[in-house]
């Protein structure tokens, strides 16, 4: 009984501490160290956000490590970022103007076509004022911006953890920047725009509360519908995560859960109306596709508009039978069985990421134990990933969509300001009083955490080896020769 009373007292003090952090994130960390001496050893360690070295795990947090270990750690974590940048820089030389990546940027509103046409129309208009064509350079700029912005935010979160946890996050084959090692084209169009939209939404948390509310209205009612006209899939990745990021704000401002849900539902309407309009104009005619292609020929004479079948994305728009056949092939046996198995592995992997390194990151950011941090990370993952599932029945670009959604999940979880506000909101509604959180004993935490990390390593190196295979294969021709006798 005394032990239970003791834990409840520590829990209430940690809750009050979290509220102070959310209301004043810039507060001096020294005040966090003067907490009640009856906290458990794990809670005391977690309340030191970046300073105190872990005593129950091997390794050390970044700021408490020797300088040589810090430099080594940073160099290792920078490897996938440099690799992704190197792949992106080669895009202009590798992609000709008739490739899928380039022609997808050319879809415009020419001849009255609506779906995905706004971005291409803006680029086509800007070409009138440019002394030379710049479409490939624009693709490179979009790629590099996405890589820098997403990778640095993820790297910032990794530096709050031990080297092992940071390695598992930064080298995850399902999220940027390692995902770009074998799928660089994912930084084009909807991929880059969706990730940059979420990054801008997180930056909005730096504003005052009143301005955050206005910012949310602008992002949900203006910016996101505009992006929907550029690509109709962007709301599947961005709308629910946007509402999740600002859910604590809505609860604080409206002070009623039911009214907050109504407001959140109202914020869905502009995007839903935009999607309905796009759906009514989603199938272009052959004359529209030819006119769209010919509008770009004055700037790119090598663009193949006659016959249209050689013009990358335009050929697919003119004749959608190939896409329908690919979709039918994906959902047929035995391929559908293989995809179901891969889907189960991906679900296990993402759950292990949430319970393991990402849950540990949430725990460090919010002064919670590992069980509670893992539950919060799982909740974020559910809200980010579940809205994208309908797309897997409508198309075949599974890898790109999974990489986008997982990257958004990791970026949101790495944002300390958001996780603090979310934990405070969850505490107010009694989330941490669920029976699952009674498993917060240190032995349970350590076992679950270790098993999750082991599962991640197993899937990384045995079941999803493509990212590391490409990293090694393309970095060193000599190593390729050495590995050839082993069939690698």
C-alpha positions as CSV (number, residue, x, y, z in Angstrom):
1,X,0.0,0.0,0.0
2,X,2.8,2.4,0.9
3,X,4.5,1.5,-2.4
4,X,1.3,2.3,-4.4
5,X,0.8,5.6,-2.6
6,X,4.4,6.3,-3.2
7,X,4.1,5.7,-7.0
8,X,0.9,7.8,-7.3
9,X,2.6,10.7,-5.6
10,X,5.5,10.5,-8.0
11,X,3.0,10.2,-10.9
12,X,1.1,13.3,-9.9
13,X,4.4,15.3,-9.5
14,X,5.6,14.2,-13.0
15,X,2.2,15.2,-14.5
16,X,2.6,18.7,-12.9
17,X,6.1,18.9,-14.2
18,X,5.0,18.0,-17.7
19,X,2.4,20.8,-17.6
20,X,5.1,23.3,-16.6
21,X,7.3,22.2,-19.5
22,X,4.5,22.6,-22.1
23,X,3.6,26.0,-20.9
24,X,7.2,27.2,-20.8
25,X,9.4,25.0,-22.9
26,X,12.4,27.4,-22.6
27,X,12.5,27.1,-18.8
28,X,15.9,26.3,-17.3
29,X,16.4,22.6,-17.0
30,X,18.0,23.0,-13.6
31,X,14.6,23.3,-11.9
32,X,13.7,19.9,-13.2
33,X,16.5,18.3,-11.1
34,X,15.0,19.6,-7.9
35,X,12.1,17.1,-7.8
36,X,10.8,15.1,-4.9
37,X,13.4,12.6,-3.8
38,X,10.8,9.7,-3.7
39,X,10.9,9.4,-7.5
40,X,12.2,6.1,-8.9
41,X,15.7,6.0,-10.3
42,X,14.3,5.7,-13.8
43,X,12.1,8.8,-13.5
44,X,14.9,10.9,-12.0
45,X,17.1,10.0,-15.0
46,X,14.3,10.8,-17.5
47,X,13.6,14.2,-16.0
48,X,17.1,15.3,-17.1
49,X,16.2,15.9,-20.7
50,X,19.7,15.8,-22.3
51,X,22.2,15.9,-19.5
52,X,22.4,12.9,-17.2
53,X,23.9,9.7,-18.7
54,X,21.7,6.6,-18.6
55,X,22.6,4.2,-15.9
56,X,20.4,1.3,-16.9
57,X,21.4,1.0,-20.6
58,X,24.7,0.8,-22.3
59,X,26.0,3.9,-24.0
60,X,25.4,7.5,-23.1
61,X,23.2,10.4,-24.2
62,X,24.9,12.8,-26.6
63,X,25.7,15.7,-24.4
64,X,27.1,13.5,-21.7
65,X,29.5,11.6,-24.0
66,X,33.2,12.4,-24.5
67,X,33.9,14.7,-27.4
68,X,35.5,12.0,-29.5
69,X,32.4,9.8,-29.1
70,X,30.1,12.7,-30.0
71,X,32.0,13.3,-33.3
72,X,32.0,9.6,-34.1
73,X,28.3,9.3,-33.4
74,X,27.5,12.3,-35.6
75,X,29.6,11.0,-38.5
76,X,27.8,7.7,-38.3
77,X,24.3,9.3,-38.2
78,X,25.2,11.6,-41.1
79,X,26.0,8.7,-43.4
80,X,22.4,8.1,-44.6
81,X,21.9,11.9,-45.0
82,X,25.0,12.2,-47.2
83,X,23.9,9.1,-49.1
84,X,20.5,10.6,-49.8
85,X,21.9,13.9,-50.9
86,X,24.3,12.1,-53.2
87,X,21.5,10.3,-54.8
88,X,19.4,13.4,-55.2
89,X,22.2,15.4,-56.8
90,X,22.5,12.7,-59.6
91,X,18.8,13.1,-60.4
92,X,19.2,15.8,-63.1
93,X,21.8,13.8,-64.9
94,X,20.0,10.4,-64.7
95,X,16.4,11.5,-65.4
96,X,15.7,12.5,-69.0
97,X,12.8,14.8,-69.8
98,X,10.6,11.9,-70.8
99,X,11.0,10.0,-67.5
100,X,8.2,9.4,-65.1
101,X,9.7,11.7,-62.4
102,X,10.0,14.7,-64.9
103,X,6.7,14.3,-66.7
104,X,4.8,14.0,-63.5
105,X,5.9,17.6,-62.7
106,X,4.4,18.6,-66.1
107,X,0.7,17.7,-65.4
108,X,-1.2,20.9,-65.7
109,X,-4.7,22.4,-66.0
110,X,-4.3,22.7,-69.8
111,X,-7.6,22.0,-71.7
112,X,-9.6,22.1,-68.5
113,X,-8.0,19.1,-66.7
114,X,-8.3,19.5,-62.9
115,X,-6.6,16.5,-61.1
116,X,-2.9,17.2,-60.1
117,X,-2.7,20.1,-62.5
118,X,-2.1,23.1,-60.2
119,X,1.6,22.5,-59.7
120,X,2.4,22.0,-63.3
121,X,0.4,25.1,-64.3
122,X,2.4,27.2,-61.9
123,X,5.7,25.8,-63.2
124,X,4.5,26.3,-66.8
125,X,3.7,29.9,-66.0
126,X,7.1,30.5,-64.4
127,X,8.9,29.2,-67.5
128,X,7.6,32.2,-69.4
129,X,9.8,34.5,-67.3
130,X,12.9,32.1,-67.1
131,X,15.8,32.5,-69.6
132,X,16.2,28.7,-69.7
133,X,14.2,25.6,-68.7
134,X,14.6,24.8,-65.0
135,X,12.3,21.7,-64.4
136,X,15.2,19.4,-63.5
137,X,16.8,22.0,-61.2
138,X,13.4,22.5,-59.5
139,X,13.2,18.8,-58.9
140,X,16.7,18.8,-57.3
141,X,15.8,21.8,-55.1
142,X,12.6,20.1,-53.9
143,X,14.6,16.9,-53.2
144,X,17.4,18.6,-51.3
145,X,14.9,20.7,-49.3
146,X,13.0,17.7,-48.2
147,X,16.1,15.7,-47.3
148,X,17.7,18.5,-45.3
149,X,14.5,19.5,-43.4
150,X,13.3,16.0,-42.5
151,X,16.8,14.5,-41.8
152,X,17.9,17.3,-39.5
153,X,14.7,17.1,-37.5
154,X,15.1,13.4,-37.1
155,X,18.8,13.8,-36.3
156,X,17.9,16.3,-33.5
157,X,15.7,13.6,-31.9
158,X,18.4,10.9,-32.3
159,X,20.9,13.1,-30.4
160,X,18.7,12.9,-27.3
161,X,19.2,9.1,-27.1
162,X,22.0,6.6,-26.8
163,X,24.0,5.7,-30.0
164,X,22.1,2.4,-30.4
165,X,18.7,4.0,-30.3
166,X,19.8,6.8,-32.6
167,X,21.1,4.3,-35.1
168,X,17.8,2.3,-35.1
169,X,15.9,5.5,-36.0
170,X,18.3,7.2,-38.4
171,X,19.0,3.9,-40.3
172,X,15.4,2.7,-40.5
173,X,14.8,1.4,-44.0
174,X,11.2,2.5,-43.9
175,X,11.8,6.2,-43.3
176,X,14.0,9.1,-44.5
177,X,16.8,9.5,-45.0
178,X,17.8,5.8,-45.4
179,X,14.7,5.1,-47.4
180,X,16.0,7.5,-50.0
181,X,19.0,5.3,-50.6
182,X,17.0,3.0,-52.9
183,X,14.0,5.2,-53.7
184,X,15.2,8.7,-54.5
185,X,12.2,9.5,-56.7
186,X,10.1,9.6,-53.5
187,X,11.2,13.2,-52.9
188,X,9.1,14.4,-55.9
189,X,5.7,16.0,-55.9
190,X,3.3,14.6,-53.2
191,X,6.1,13.0,-51.2
192,X,8.1,16.1,-50.7
193,X,5.1,18.4,-50.4
194,X,3.4,16.2,-47.7
195,X,6.5,16.0,-45.6
196,X,7.3,19.7,-45.9
197,X,3.7,20.5,-45.0
198,X,4.0,18.5,-41.7
199,X,7.3,20.2,-40.9
200,X,5.7,23.7,-41.4
201,X,2.7,22.5,-39.2
202,X,5.2,21.6,-36.4
203,X,6.9,25.0,-36.8
204,X,3.5,26.6,-36.1
205,X,3.7,25.3,-32.5
206,X,6.3,28.0,-31.9
207,X,3.6,30.7,-32.2
208,X,1.4,32.0,-29.4
209,X,-1.8,30.1,-28.7
210,X,-4.1,32.5,-30.5
211,X,-1.8,32.6,-33.5
212,X,-1.6,28.8,-33.5
213,X,-5.4,28.7,-33.8
214,X,-5.4,31.0,-36.8
215,X,-2.5,29.1,-38.3
216,X,-4.4,25.9,-38.0
217,X,-7.4,27.4,-39.8
218,X,-5.2,28.6,-42.6
219,X,-3.3,25.3,-43.0
220,X,-6.5,23.2,-42.9
221,X,-8.8,25.4,-44.9
222,X,-6.5,27.1,-47.5
223,X,-3.0,25.5,-47.7
224,X,-4.1,21.8,-47.7
225,X,-6.9,22.2,-50.2
226,X,-4.4,24.0,-52.5
227,X,-2.0,21.1,-52.1
228,X,-4.8,18.7,-52.9
229,X,-5.1,20.3,-56.3
230,X,-1.4,19.5,-56.8
231,X,-1.9,15.9,-55.8
232,X,-5.1,14.3,-54.5
233,X,-3.3,11.9,-52.2
234,X,-1.7,14.5,-50.0
235,X,-4.7,14.8,-47.6
236,X,-4.4,11.0,-46.8
237,X,-0.9,11.7,-45.4
238,X,-1.4,15.2,-43.9
239,X,-5.0,15.9,-42.8
240,X,-5.2,13.6,-39.7
241,X,-1.6,14.3,-38.6
242,X,-2.3,18.1,-38.8
243,X,-5.4,17.7,-36.5
244,X,-3.3,15.5,-34.2
245,X,-0.6,18.1,-33.9
246,X,-3.1,20.7,-32.9
247,X,-5.5,18.5,-30.9
248,X,-4.0,19.7,-27.6
249,X,-4.6,23.3,-28.7
250,X,-8.2,22.6,-29.6
251,X,-8.9,20.9,-26.3
252,X,-7.3,23.8,-24.3
253,X,-9.1,26.5,-26.3
254,X,-12.6,24.9,-26.6
255,X,-12.5,23.1,-23.2
256,X,-15.0,20.5,-24.4
257,X,-14.1,17.2,-26.0
258,X,-17.3,16.9,-27.9
259,X,-17.1,20.5,-29.3
260,X,-13.4,19.9,-30.1
261,X,-14.4,16.9,-32.2
262,X,-17.0,18.9,-34.0
263,X,-14.5,21.6,-34.8
264,X,-12.0,19.0,-36.0
265,X,-14.7,17.5,-38.2
266,X,-15.5,20.9,-39.7
267,X,-11.8,21.4,-40.6
268,X,-12.1,18.2,-42.7
269,X,-14.8,19.7,-45.0
270,X,-12.6,22.0,-47.2
271,X,-10.4,19.0,-48.2
272,X,-13.3,16.7,-48.6
273,X,-15.0,19.2,-50.9
274,X,-11.8,19.6,-52.9
275,X,-11.5,15.8,-53.2
276,X,-15.1,15.6,-54.5
277,X,-14.4,18.2,-57.1
278,X,-11.2,16.4,-58.2
279,X,-13.0,13.1,-58.3
280,X,-15.5,14.5,-60.8
281,X,-12.7,15.5,-63.1
282,X,-10.2,12.7,-62.6
283,X,-10.1,11.0,-66.0
284,X,-8.5,13.1,-68.8
285,X,-9.3,12.6,-72.4
286,X,-6.6,11.9,-75.0
287,X,-6.9,15.5,-76.5
288,X,-6.4,16.9,-73.0
289,X,-3.2,14.8,-72.4
290,X,-1.8,15.7,-75.8
291,X,-2.5,19.5,-75.2
292,X,-0.9,19.2,-71.8
293,X,2.2,17.6,-73.3
294,X,2.5,20.0,-76.2
295,X,2.3,23.0,-73.9
296,X,5.7,21.9,-72.6
297,X,7.3,21.2,-75.9
298,X,8.2,24.8,-76.6
299,X,10.6,24.6,-73.6
300,X,11.6,20.9,-73.9
301,X,11.7,20.0,-77.6
302,X,12.9,16.4,-76.7
303,X,9.6,15.7,-75.0
304,X,7.8,12.9,-76.8
305,X,4.2,13.9,-77.4
306,X,3.8,12.0,-80.7
307,X,3.3,9.2,-80.1
308,X,2.1,10.0,-76.5
309,X,2.9,6.4,-75.4
310,X,6.6,7.4,-75.0
311,X,6.0,10.4,-72.7
312,X,6.2,8.9,-69.2
313,X,3.3,9.9,-67.0
314,X,1.4,11.3,-70.0
315,X,1.3,7.8,-71.5
316,X,-0.3,6.4,-68.4
317,X,-2.9,9.2,-68.3
318,X,-3.8,8.6,-71.9
319,X,-4.1,4.9,-71.5
320,X,-4.9,3.7,-67.9
321,X,-5.3,0.0,-68.9
322,X,-1.7,-0.7,-67.8
323,X,-2.3,0.7,-64.3
324,X,-5.5,-1.3,-64.0
325,X,-3.7,-4.5,-65.1
326,X,-1.0,-3.8,-62.5
327,X,-3.5,-3.3,-59.8
328,X,-5.3,-6.5,-60.7
329,X,-2.0,-8.4,-60.8
330,X,-1.1,-7.1,-57.3
331,X,-4.4,-8.3,-55.8
332,X,-4.2,-11.8,-57.4
333,X,-2.6,-14.9,-56.0
334,X,0.2,-15.7,-55.2
335,X,1.3,-12.1,-55.1
336,X,-1.5,-11.0,-52.7
337,X,-0.3,-13.6,-50.2
338,X,3.2,-12.4,-50.4
339,X,2.1,-8.8,-49.8
340,X,0.0,-9.9,-46.8
341,X,3.1,-11.5,-45.3
342,X,5.2,-8.4,-45.9
343,X,2.4,-6.3,-44.5
344,X,2.4,-8.2,-41.3
345,X,6.2,-7.8,-41.0
346,X,5.9,-4.1,-41.6
347,X,3.2,-3.8,-38.8
348,X,5.5,-5.7,-36.4
349,X,8.4,-3.5,-37.4
350,X,6.5,-0.2,-36.9
351,X,5.1,-1.4,-33.5
352,X,8.7,-2.4,-32.5
353,X,9.9,1.0,-33.5
354,X,7.2,2.7,-31.5
355,X,7.8,0.6,-28.4
356,X,11.6,0.6,-28.7
357,X,13.6,3.7,-29.8
358,X,10.7,6.1,-30.5
359,X,9.0,5.2,-27.3
360,X,12.3,5.8,-25.5
361,X,12.5,9.2,-27.2
362,X,9.0,10.2,-26.0
363,X,10.0,9.0,-22.5
364,X,13.1,11.2,-22.5
365,X,11.2,14.2,-23.9
366,X,8.3,14.0,-21.5
367,X,9.8,12.5,-18.3
368,X,7.7,9.3,-18.5
369,X,8.7,5.7,-18.3
370,X,9.3,3.5,-21.3
371,X,5.9,1.8,-21.2
372,X,4.1,5.1,-21.3
373,X,6.4,6.6,-23.9
374,X,5.9,3.5,-26.1
375,X,2.1,3.8,-25.8
376,X,2.2,7.5,-26.8
377,X,4.4,6.7,-29.8
378,X,2.0,3.9,-30.8
379,X,-0.9,6.3,-30.6
380,X,0.9,8.8,-32.8
381,X,1.7,6.0,-35.3
382,X,-2.0,4.9,-35.4
383,X,-3.2,8.4,-36.2
384,X,-0.6,8.9,-38.9
385,X,-0.6,5.5,-40.6
386,X,-4.2,4.3,-40.5
387,X,-5.6,7.1,-42.7
388,X,-3.2,6.0,-45.5
389,X,-4.5,2.4,-45.6
390,X,-7.2,3.0,-48.3
391,X,-4.5,3.9,-50.8
392,X,-3.2,0.4,-50.7
393,X,-6.4,-0.9,-52.4
394,X,-6.3,1.9,-55.0
395,X,-2.7,1.7,-56.3
396,X,0.6,-0.1,-56.4
397,X,3.2,2.3,-55.1
398,X,3.3,0.7,-51.7
399,X,6.9,1.4,-50.9
400,X,6.6,5.2,-51.5
401,X,3.5,5.6,-49.5
402,X,4.9,3.6,-46.6
403,X,8.1,5.6,-46.6
404,X,6.2,8.9,-46.6
405,X,3.8,7.9,-43.8
406,X,6.6,6.4,-41.6
407,X,8.8,9.5,-42.1
408,X,5.9,11.8,-41.0
409,X,5.4,9.5,-38.0
410,X,9.1,9.7,-37.0
411,X,9.3,13.5,-37.6
412,X,6.2,14.2,-35.5
413,X,7.5,11.9,-32.7
414,X,10.9,13.7,-32.7
415,X,9.3,17.0,-31.9
416,X,9.6,17.6,-28.2
417,X,7.2,20.5,-28.0
418,X,4.4,18.4,-29.6
419,X,5.0,15.3,-27.5
420,X,4.9,17.4,-24.3
421,X,1.6,19.0,-25.2
422,X,0.2,15.6,-26.3
423,X,1.2,13.9,-23.0
424,X,-0.4,16.7,-21.0
425,X,-3.6,16.3,-22.9
426,X,-3.6,12.5,-22.6
427,X,-3.0,12.8,-18.8
428,X,-6.0,15.1,-18.5
429,X,-8.3,12.5,-20.1
430,X,-6.9,9.7,-18.0
431,X,-4.9,7.9,-20.7
432,X,-2.1,6.9,-18.3
433,X,-4.5,5.3,-15.9
434,X,-5.3,2.5,-18.3
435,X,-4.4,-1.1,-17.1
436,X,-1.5,-1.3,-19.6
437,X,0.5,1.3,-17.8
438,X,0.5,-0.8,-14.6
439,X,3.2,-2.8,-16.4
440,X,5.6,0.1,-15.7
441,X,7.9,-2.0,-13.5
442,X,11.5,-1.6,-14.5
443,X,11.9,-5.3,-15.4
444,X,8.9,-5.2,-17.8
445,X,10.2,-2.0,-19.3
446,X,13.6,-3.4,-19.9
447,X,12.3,-6.7,-21.3
448,X,9.8,-5.1,-23.7
449,X,12.4,-2.4,-24.8
450,X,15.1,-5.0,-25.5
451,X,12.8,-7.4,-27.4
452,X,11.5,-4.5,-29.5
453,X,15.0,-3.4,-30.5
454,X,16.0,-7.0,-31.2
455,X,13.0,-7.4,-33.5
456,X,14.0,-4.2,-35.4
457,X,17.5,-5.5,-36.0
458,X,16.1,-8.8,-37.1
459,X,13.8,-7.2,-39.7
460,X,16.4,-4.6,-40.7
461,X,19.2,-7.1,-41.5
462,X,17.2,-10.2,-42.5
463,X,13.8,-9.4,-43.8
464,X,14.1,-5.9,-45.2
465,X,17.8,-5.8,-46.3
466,X,17.5,-3.6,-49.4
467,X,18.5,-0.3,-47.9
468,X,21.7,-1.6,-46.3
469,X,22.4,-3.7,-49.4
470,X,22.3,-0.7,-51.6
471,X,24.3,1.4,-49.2
472,X,27.2,-1.1,-49.3
473,X,26.8,-2.1,-52.9
474,X,27.0,1.3,-54.4
475,X,29.5,2.8,-51.9
476,X,32.4,0.3,-52.5
477,X,33.0,-1.7,-55.8
478,X,35.8,-3.5,-54.0
479,X,33.5,-4.6,-51.3
480,X,31.1,-5.8,-54.0
481,X,33.8,-8.1,-55.3
482,X,34.5,-9.5,-51.8
483,X,30.8,-10.2,-51.1
484,X,30.1,-11.8,-54.6
485,X,31.3,-15.3,-53.6
486,X,28.7,-15.3,-50.7
487,X,25.9,-14.4,-53.1
488,X,25.4,-10.9,-51.7
